[in-house]
Amino acid sequence: GLGVLAGDHTKAASDLGVPLVGVGLWYAEGYFHQRVAADGQQEAVYLRKSPYDLPLSLVTKEGGDEEVRVSVTLHGREVQLRAWQVTVGKVPVYLLDTDLSENHPDDRELLRRLYGGDQRTRIAQEIILGIGGVRLLRALGVHPSCWHMNEGHSAFMALERCRELVAQGLAFDEAREVVAASTVFTIHTPVAAGNDAFAFDLVSQFFGGFWGSLGLNQHSFLELGRHDLGWGPVFSMPALALRFSSGRNGVAELHGDTTRKLWRSRLDLGRARGARPRLGRIARRLAAAARRQGDVGGGRAARARAALGGAPSAQSPERALPAPPGAAPARPPRRDADRDARRGRAVRRGSPDHRLRTEVCDLQTRHAHLPRPRAALAHPRRP
């Protein structure tokens, strides 16, 4: 189901011209092939695939043959990662790979099979996806304005993005607000037992050197994912994702109803809802820090504004979405300051909020002919 949704997302994004980049894992043996023996029993057969025999290309540095490499720390060892690119229409999808001669033999086998191994293998795979995925995009110069977590498997990426912001001078609570404001989450499994959860001792083993980079102690770090599934508290990946996102949805209306009943009464999700008023101040702090470090008006300052929902600057223009074939020409959005004032939302013309609203209206006009999906677990409307 996750793979089908990911494939649909990338193909639809390509068809609509939406600037999307996907990140996943390269499983050399994938999922098993079913074979029925003479006695009628099912046999699981794993076939190892070579990426060189598939429509994949090794991700290399621009203008050369040198592989793009990033690393994560697992079991106290540094694990090197490379990536393979598959293009779905016009959308690039990067698949992380650990099968490198520089890695420990155990680390080379971490991504051998989907759903293979024990809990240690599982958490290692999710660290590679979440933390390694963010580091790969940074190495490629990709700086998304919105991040989507497809189920809780990639939720560690929120922690890595917080670590980056704390390193730039933000307090952890401020970094958390920034990350949540630019993160959305799709939950698939409405049964608590079907979601990834890890023992606190196991999480501590893998993140022992990480929480300090967030400005947290061990207890505060483990509380970020704490959830009681009925048999005692654990570190829950969906709970972590829900706490670090501002938009949440399910996969069907009934699924959304069930999921709300499961999670809303158990988690305090109010922190992300009041984040918006402080984001402007945080963006100014990030931009000021970038200027102090010689990045005047450029990369990091522009990315800070984009990550917080502000309009992109001239130094980092975002690609405009092309109008779908047959669509009516986009008309200029309404700019009625009196209407906004009546709603208590007066915005100064030319301000980041005004430009953001203008861009949103333009996108809605361009795609007005498309059916609007009903969100199954929509974020409550802000006043």
Residue, then its C-alpha position, 0 to 999 in steps of 0.5 A: g500500500l505504501g509503495v502504491l501510494a508513493g508511485d501514485h504521488t510521483k506519477a500524479a506530480s509528474d502529470l501536473g508539473v508539481p516540483l516533487v522529489g522522492v526518497g526511498l530505500w534500495y532493497a536488493e532482494g525486495y519482497f519475496h516471490q511466492r512459490v507453491a511446493a508439491d505438498g501445497q505449502q507456500e515457499a518464500v523465494y528471494l531473488r537478488k537484483s542488480p541495479y545495473d540491470l534496472p532503469l536506475s542510474l547511480v547518483t554522481k556529482e555534477g559534471g563528473d563520475e564521483e558518487v554522491r555520498v552521505s553518512v549516518t551513525l549506526h551501532g557507533r559506526e559511520v555507515q556510508l550511503r550512496a543513492w540510485q535514481v529512478t525517474v517516474g515521468k519527470v519526478p526523480v526518486y532517490l533510493l539509498d543504498t548501503d552495499l558499499s565495500e567501505n561499510h561493515p559486512d553487517d551494515r551492507e546487508l541492512l537494506r537487503r530485504l523489505y520487512g527483513g531482520d529484527q527491531r534493530t534492523r528496522i530502526a537502522q533502516e528508518i534512520i537511513l531513510g529519515i536522517g540519511g534522506v535529509r542529508l542526501l537532499r542537502a548534498l544534492g542541493v535540494h531544499p524542499s519548502c514542504w516535506h511529506m512523511n508517507e507513514g511513520h517510517s520516515a519520521f526521523m527526518a523531522l529530528e534531523r531537520c531540527r538538528e540543522l536548525v538548532a545548529q544555526g542558532l534556534a532553540f529546540d522548541e523554535a526549531r520544532e515549530v519551523v519543522a512542523a509548519s512545513t511538514v505533512f503526514t499520511i498515516h496508513t494503519p489505523v491499528a496501534a499494533g500495526n505501527d512501528a514502535f521501539a523500546f526506549d533502550l533500543v532508541s537510546q542505543f542508536f541515538g545516544g550521541f544525537w539528542g545533545s545536538l538538539g539541546l535535549n537530554q535523554h528523557s526529553f528526547l524519548e518523550l518526543g515519541r512516547h506513546d502507550l499502546g496498551w502494553g506499556p509506553v514505547f517510542s512510537m513512530p506515528a506519534l513522533a510524526l503527528r507531533f512534528s507535522s501541521g497537516r495530517n491525513g488518512v487514506a479514506e474517510l472511514h479510515g480517517d474517522t477510525t484514526r482520529k479516535l485512535w490518536r486524538s484522545r491519546l496525543d496532545l497535538g496542540r503545540a503545532r497549531g499555535a506555531r504560526p505567529r512566531l514563525g516570522r520572528i524565527a525566520r528573521r533570526l535565521a536570516a540574520a544568522a545567515r548574514r552574519q556568516g557571510d550568506v548575505g541575502g542568499g541561500r540559507a536566508a532564502r531557504a529559511r523564508a521558504a521553509l516558513g511559508g514566506a515568498p521565495s526571494a529572487q535568489s531562490p525562485e521557485r518553479a511555477l507550476p504549468a497550467p494543465p492542458g486545456a485549463a483556462p488561463a489563470r486570472p489574477p487573484r483577488r486582493d481585497a484588503d477590506r475583505d481581509a480586514r473584515r475577517g480579522r486577517a488584514v495583510r499588508r500588500g507586498s508582505p510575505d503573507h500577502r505574496l504567499r496568499t497570492e501564490v496559493c490563489d493562483l495555484q487554486t485557479r490553475h487546478a480548479h478543474l481537478p476534483r478536490p479530495r476530501a481530507a480524512l484526517a484534516h488539520p483543524r482550521r486555524p482561526 
